Amino acid sequence: MDNIKTLDFSGFYMRTTLDGHEHLFARPGITLTFFLDEPLAASCNAVADLIELFISTIPRGTLRSYLAKNGYYKALTDRQITRDLRALRELPQDYEGFTLDYSEGELGQVGTHGALFMANVLSPMAPDRSNLVRLEYPENILEVWGEARFLQFVTDAAQCLPFSSGHAGYAFKRPAWESGSFRAVAPLLPRYLGFDPSEHWGRRWMRGHTYTTHWINLLGTQLTEKLGGLESMQATGKHVEFKALRNGTLLRGARFPPVGDVNRGANDIGELPTVARLIRPARCPDFRFSDTELDGMEWLARFDRLQPKNWDNS
């Protein structure tokens, strides 16, 4: 199958030259993304807990840089992490926004690991905007950890956060602030159906909705109810793996993250077409990519007309 055991990831590392130095601006990985509809002040403590949980799963010193207030990446220290998480937990009620961007990469390069939190207060100018948390791991994390440990981490992460929706699986990891990196990976999306482009622009329309169909999809309590409840979804998705969470539902569409290479038949997509049809009623109704002509709504619907394959895609 076209999964982590057979895919050559080397072609997904993208580099350019900046100021005479090689700059890595895109690379493959496995990411876990959450959208949060709760007000910023109501979710900041939980996000701080999540960042601490993420950092506890990786070797000390792995994260080496952070985005400073002046817009440049600086060396990340334990002291800076402590300062940032304290600021997040003590955020004033009238604070209008908060950004946290940590990476294993230096000088703005994309790294093996990363954590991104982008949040704003609800604004009449963007009434459908949701806040976003993304955690990034290397593409071989399942080989290193094993599937049980990673799935437990996803569960623990979801249950410590007041999320609305979320997803996990393969992704083209990119620096959040480089528009050119998205233009580079966008042509790959129609071929590799199982990859997320790590695009944060879409949070502008995510309030109360689901995003893409991915290896793992997460539905908060409200979206679970909107889609008929766990038992109803289980009756329809008989071959999908479901897990009840304290604050929602986890749907696992295949045993391993699909690559979904259409040039090779996309035979590893498992039950993702079934998941796509299950969550379609809650899908974001107006989604656009930035810096590309790729149709965002067509991309969200890419599994809708496909037939499911074997859930066990090992």
C-alpha positions in Angstrom: 0.0 0.0 0.0 1.0 3.6 -0.5 1.6 4.3 3.2 4.6 5.1 5.3 6.3 1.8 4.6 6.5 2.2 0.8 6.4 5.9 0.0 9.7 7.8 -0.8 9.3 11.1 1.0 12.4 12.6 -0.4 10.6 14.4 -3.2 8.5 16.3 -0.7 11.4 18.3 0.8 11.4 21.7 -0.9 14.3 24.1 -0.8 15.2 27.5 -2.1 18.2 29.8 -1.6 17.9 32.9 0.7 20.8 35.3 1.2 23.1 32.7 -0.2 21.9 29.9 2.1 19.8 26.9 1.5 16.3 27.3 3.0 13.9 24.4 3.6 10.4 25.7 3.2 8.3 22.6 2.9 8.6 19.0 4.1 6.3 16.0 4.8 5.1 15.1 8.3 2.2 14.0 10.4 0.2 16.8 12.0 -2.6 17.2 14.4 -4.8 20.3 13.9 -7.7 21.7 16.0 -10.2 24.5 15.4 -11.5 26.2 18.5 -14.7 28.2 18.5 -14.5 29.1 22.2 -13.5 32.7 23.0 -9.8 33.2 23.3 -9.9 34.0 27.0 -11.9 30.8 27.6 -9.5 28.5 25.8 -6.1 29.9 26.6 -5.4 27.7 29.7 -6.3 24.6 27.8 -4.1 25.5 24.9 -1.2 26.1 27.3 -1.8 22.7 28.8 -1.8 21.2 25.2 1.5 22.9 24.3 3.0 21.5 27.5 1.7 18.0 26.7 3.2 18.2 23.2 6.6 19.4 24.5 6.6 16.5 27.0 6.4 14.0 24.1 9.6 15.1 22.4 13.2 15.3 23.6 14.2 18.4 25.5 15.7 21.0 23.2 14.0 19.7 20.0 12.2 23.0 19.5 14.9 25.5 18.7 13.2 28.7 17.4 10.2 30.9 18.0 8.5 33.7 16.2 9.3 36.9 18.1 7.1 40.0 18.3 9.4 41.8 15.7 8.5 39.1 13.1 11.9 37.3 13.2 12.6 33.9 14.4 14.9 33.7 17.5 16.5 31.0 19.5 13.9 29.3 21.8 14.9 28.6 25.4 13.1 26.9 28.3 12.8 30.3 29.9 11.0 31.7 26.8 8.6 28.7 26.8 7.8 29.4 30.4 7.3 33.0 29.7 5.0 32.4 26.7 2.8 29.8 28.5 2.5 32.1 31.6 1.4 34.9 29.3 -1.1 32.6 27.6 -2.6 31.5 31.0 -2.7 35.1 32.3 -4.2 36.6 29.1 -6.3 39.6 29.9 -10.0 39.3 29.0 -9.8 42.1 26.5 -6.8 40.7 24.7 -7.5 40.8 20.9 -5.2 38.1 19.7 -2.3 35.7 20.5 0.2 33.8 18.3 2.7 31.2 19.3 4.9 29.6 16.7 7.6 27.1 17.8 9.8 25.0 15.4 12.7 22.6 15.4 13.8 24.5 12.3 15.9 27.6 12.6 15.8 31.0 10.8 12.2 30.4 9.6 12.8 27.0 8.1 10.2 24.3 8.6 11.4 21.7 11.1 10.8 18.1 12.1 8.5 19.3 15.0 6.5 22.4 15.5 3.6 24.0 17.4 1.4 26.8 16.2 -1.4 28.6 17.9 -3.2 31.4 16.1 -6.1 33.1 17.8 -8.2 36.3 17.7 -11.3 37.5 19.5 -14.5 37.2 17.6 -14.9 40.2 15.3 -17.8 41.5 13.2 -15.3 41.7 10.4 -14.7 37.9 10.5 -17.8 36.4 12.2 -17.0 32.8 11.0 -13.3 32.8 12.0 -12.2 30.0 14.3 -8.9 29.8 16.3 -6.3 27.2 15.3 -3.8 24.9 17.0 -1.4 22.7 15.0 1.1 20.2 16.3 3.7 18.8 14.0 5.7 15.5 14.0 8.0 13.8 11.5 6.6 11.6 8.9 8.0 8.5 10.6 6.4 9.2 14.0 4.2 6.1 13.8 7.3 3.9 13.2 9.1 5.5 16.1 6.1 5.5 18.6 3.8 2.8 17.3 0.2 3.4 16.4 -1.2 2.8 19.9 0.9 5.6 21.5 0.2 8.1 18.8 -3.6 7.4 19.0 -3.4 7.8 22.7 -1.7 11.2 22.3 -4.4 12.3 19.9 -7.1 11.3 22.4 -5.3 13.0 25.3 -4.8 16.1 23.3 -8.4 16.3 22.2 -9.8 15.7 25.6 -7.8 18.6 27.2 -9.0 21.1 24.6 -12.5 22.7 24.0 -12.2 22.0 20.3 -14.9 22.3 17.7 -13.3 20.1 15.0 -9.9 18.6 14.2 -8.0 16.3 12.0 -4.7 14.3 11.9 -2.7 12.7 9.2 -0.1 13.4 6.5 0.7 17.0 5.7 3.0 19.2 3.8 4.4 21.2 6.7 5.3 24.8 5.9 6.2 28.0 7.7 2.9 29.6 8.6 3.9 33.0 7.2 5.4 32.0 3.8 2.8 32.3 1.0 5.3 31.0 -1.5 5.5 27.7 0.2 1.8 27.1 -0.3 2.1 27.9 -4.0 4.8 25.2 -4.2 2.8 22.4 -2.5 -0.6 23.3 -4.1 0.0 21.4 -7.3 0.6 18.2 -5.3 -2.7 18.3 -3.5 -4.9 16.9 -6.4 -2.5 13.9 -6.7 -1.9 13.1 -3.0 -5.4 13.0 -1.5 -4.2 12.1 2.0 -2.1 15.2 2.5 -3.2 18.4 4.3 -1.5 21.6 3.0 -1.1 23.1 6.5 -3.1 26.1 5.4 -4.2 28.5 8.2 -6.1 30.8 5.9 -9.2 28.5 6.0 -9.8 29.2 9.7 -11.6 32.4 8.5 -14.6 30.2 7.6 -14.4 27.3 10.1 -16.6 28.4 13.0 -19.1 25.7 13.6 -17.8 23.5 10.7 -15.6 20.6 9.9 -12.6 21.0 7.6 -11.0 18.3 5.5 -11.5 14.6 5.6 -8.3 13.1 7.0 -6.9 9.9 8.5 -8.4 10.9 11.8 -11.3 13.4 12.2 -12.4 14.9 15.5 -15.8 16.3 16.1 -16.6 18.3 19.2 -19.8 17.8 21.2 -21.9 20.3 19.1 -20.8 18.9 15.8 -21.3 15.3 17.0 -24.9 16.2 17.8 -25.3 18.1 14.6 -24.4 15.0 12.6 -26.9 12.8 14.5 -24.8 11.5 17.4 -22.3 8.7 17.8 -24.8 5.8 17.4 -26.2 7.2 14.2 -22.8 7.8 12.7 -21.7 4.2 13.7 -24.8 2.8 12.0 -23.8 4.5 8.7 -20.1 4.1 9.0 -20.0 0.4 9.9 -16.3 0.0 8.9 -15.1 3.3 10.4 -13.4 3.2 13.8 -15.2 5.5 16.3 -14.1 6.5 19.7 -16.3 8.4 22.2 -14.4 11.3 23.9 -15.4 13.3 26.9 -15.9 16.3 24.6 -16.8 14.8 21.3 -16.0 11.9 18.9 -12.9 10.5 17.1 -13.3 9.0 13.7 -10.5 6.9 12.2 -11.0 6.3 8.6 -8.1 3.9 8.0 -5.6 1.9 10.1 -2.6 4.1 8.9 -2.5 7.6 7.4 -3.3 7.3 3.7 -1.1 8.9 1.1 -3.9 8.6 -1.5 -1.6 8.8 -4.6 -4.2 8.9 -7.5 -1.4 7.9 -9.9 -1.1 4.6 -8.1 -4.8 4.1 -7.7 -5.2 5.6 -4.2 -5.8 2.1 -2.9 -4.8 3.1 0.7 -7.6 5.6 1.4 -9.5 3.1 3.5 -12.9 4.4 4.6 -12.2 8.1 4.1 -14.9 8.3 1.5 -17.4 7.0 4.0 -16.1 9.6 6.6 -16.4 12.3 4.0 -20.0 11.6 3.4 -20.7 11.3 7.1 -19.3 14.8 8.0 -20.3 16.5 4.8 -23.4 18.2 6.3 -21.1 20.0 8.7 -18.4 20.9 6.2 -17.3 24.4 5.8 -19.6 25.9 3.1 -17.3 28.6 1.8 -13.6 27.7 1.7 -10.9 29.3 -0.3 -7.2 28.8 -0.5 -4.9 31.8 -0.5 -2.2 32.4 -3.2 -3.4 29.8 -5.6 -6.1 29.1 -8.1 -6.8 25.7 -6.6 -10.5 25.4 -5.8 -10.8 25.0 -2.1 -14.3 23.6 -2.1 -13.4 21.0 -4.7 -10.4 20.0 -2.6 -12.6 19.6 0.5 -14.9 17.3 -1.5 -12.2 15.2 -3.0 -13.3 12.0 -1.3 -17.1 12.5 -1.8 -17.4 10.5 -5.1 -14.8 7.8 -4.4 -15.5 4.3 -3.2 -14.2 3.2 0.1 -11.4 0.6 0.3 -10.2 -1.7 3.0 -10.0 0.0 6.4 -6.8 -1.9 7.2 -4.4 -0.4 4.7 -1.3 -1.9 6.2 
